[in-house]
Amino acid sequence: MSDIITAPMTVTVSAEAGTFTMSRGTWSASAPLTCLPGWIRLYRQLRDRGGGRWRRFYEADVAALEKAQREAKGMQG
């Protein structure tokens, strides 16, 4: 299995730019902070599909996105 699939996703927040960046291996994607709830919703759906059968693959990603959301809210004051 490829490391890109099993490596944990990291999420970093740039309050100055108003963006967040998700990365795993050589892949990365950035988006405005206003898009973060939608990404959390998507990854929760991926995690929970099939009665939670995919939880082990997406639980850490959901946690990283939720942590970034808390961090972003903390930066706003």
C-alpha positions as a Markdown table, in Angstrom:
| # | Residue | x | y | z |
|---|---|---|---|---|
| 1 | Met | 0.0 | 0.0 | 0.0 |
| 2 | Ser | 1.3 | 3.4 | -0.9 |
| 3 | Asp | 2.4 | 5.8 | 1.9 |
| 4 | Ile | 0.2 | 8.5 | 0.3 |
| 5 | Ile | -2.8 | 6.5 | 1.3 |
| 6 | Thr | -1.8 | 5.6 | 4.8 |
| 7 | Ala | 0.1 | 8.7 | 5.8 |
| 8 | Pro | -1.9 | 11.0 | 8.1 |
| 9 | Met | -3.2 | 14.2 | 6.6 |
| 10 | Thr | -1.9 | 17.5 | 8.1 |
| 11 | Val | -3.9 | 20.7 | 8.0 |
| 12 | Thr | -2.3 | 24.1 | 8.5 |
| 13 | Val | -4.1 | 27.4 | 9.0 |
| 14 | Ser | -2.9 | 30.7 | 7.7 |
| 15 | Ala | -5.0 | 33.4 | 9.5 |
| 16 | Glu | -3.1 | 36.1 | 7.6 |
| 17 | Ala | -4.1 | 34.7 | 4.2 |
| 18 | Gly | -7.5 | 33.4 | 5.4 |
| 19 | Thr | -6.7 | 29.9 | 4.1 |
| 20 | Phe | -6.0 | 26.4 | 5.2 |
| 21 | Thr | -3.9 | 23.8 | 3.5 |
| 22 | Met | -4.4 | 20.0 | 3.6 |
| 23 | Ser | -1.4 | 17.8 | 2.8 |
| 24 | Arg | -0.5 | 14.2 | 2.6 |
| 25 | Gly | 2.7 | 12.9 | 1.1 |
| 26 | Thr | 3.3 | 14.9 | -2.1 |
| 27 | Trp | -0.4 | 16.0 | -2.4 |
| 28 | Ser | -1.7 | 19.3 | -1.0 |
| 29 | Ala | -4.6 | 21.5 | -1.5 |
| 30 | Ser | -5.4 | 25.0 | -0.2 |
| 31 | Ala | -8.8 | 26.7 | 0.2 |
| 32 | Pro | -10.3 | 29.7 | 2.0 |
| 33 | Leu | -11.2 | 29.2 | 5.6 |
| 34 | Thr | -14.8 | 29.6 | 4.7 |
| 35 | Cys | -14.6 | 26.3 | 2.9 |
| 36 | Leu | -13.4 | 24.4 | 5.9 |
| 37 | Pro | -16.8 | 23.3 | 7.2 |
| 38 | Gly | -17.6 | 21.8 | 3.8 |
| 39 | Trp | -14.4 | 19.7 | 3.9 |
| 40 | Ile | -15.1 | 18.6 | 7.4 |
| 41 | Arg | -18.6 | 17.5 | 6.2 |
| 42 | Leu | -17.1 | 15.6 | 3.2 |
| 43 | Tyr | -14.6 | 13.7 | 5.3 |
| 44 | Arg | -17.2 | 12.9 | 8.0 |
| 45 | Gln | -19.4 | 11.4 | 5.2 |
| 46 | Leu | -16.4 | 9.4 | 3.9 |
| 47 | Arg | -15.7 | 8.2 | 7.4 |
| 48 | Asp | -19.2 | 7.2 | 8.2 |
| 49 | Arg | -20.3 | 5.6 | 4.9 |
| 50 | Gly | -20.9 | 1.9 | 4.9 |
| 51 | Gly | -22.0 | 2.0 | 8.5 |
| 52 | Gly | -18.6 | 3.3 | 9.6 |
| 53 | Arg | -16.7 | 0.7 | 7.6 |
| 54 | Trp | -14.2 | 3.3 | 6.5 |
| 55 | Arg | -13.7 | 5.0 | 9.9 |
| 56 | Arg | -10.1 | 3.7 | 10.3 |
| 57 | Phe | -9.1 | 5.4 | 7.0 |
| 58 | Tyr | -10.7 | 8.8 | 7.7 |
| 59 | Glu | -10.9 | 9.3 | 11.4 |
| 60 | Ala | -7.5 | 11.0 | 11.7 |
| 61 | Asp | -8.3 | 13.2 | 8.7 |
| 62 | Val | -11.6 | 14.4 | 10.4 |
| 63 | Ala | -9.7 | 15.0 | 13.6 |
| 64 | Ala | -7.1 | 17.1 | 11.8 |
| 65 | Leu | -9.7 | 19.2 | 10.0 |
| 66 | Glu | -11.7 | 19.7 | 13.2 |
| 67 | Lys | -8.5 | 20.8 | 15.0 |
| 68 | Ala | -7.7 | 23.3 | 12.2 |
| 69 | Gln | -11.3 | 24.7 | 12.6 |
| 70 | Arg | -10.8 | 25.2 | 16.3 |
| 71 | Glu | -7.4 | 26.8 | 15.7 |
| 72 | Ala | -8.9 | 29.2 | 13.1 |
| 73 | Lys | -11.7 | 30.2 | 15.4 |
| 74 | Gly | -9.2 | 30.8 | 18.2 |
| 75 | Met | -7.2 | 33.1 | 15.8 |
| 76 | Gln | -10.4 | 35.2 | 15.1 |
| 77 | Gly | -10.6 | 36.3 | 18.7 |
